[in-house]
């Protein structure tokens, strides 16, 4: 299961849940939350603070964020 957990004009938060448990929650070891931004810069501490309520609504903590460096370039394949 995957879907948009949050979106505004600057950020989109995608929740990917590979294992939905009997109680309807996602198994934490098989869940990925990705944040996409219109900016080519990594998330700042202020960005993470801004998105913390979204993380909390997904039962995550700010400490669960793992920043993945990127160079702002996109790979297009056909």
PyMOL commands that set and color helices and strands:
alter all, ss='L'
color gray80, all
select helices_A, chain A and resi 28-30+45-57+62-64
alter helices_A, ss='H'
color red, helices_A
select strands_A, chain A and resi 2-7+11-17+31-37
alter strands_A, ss='S'
color yellow, strands_A
deselect
rebuild
show_as cartoon
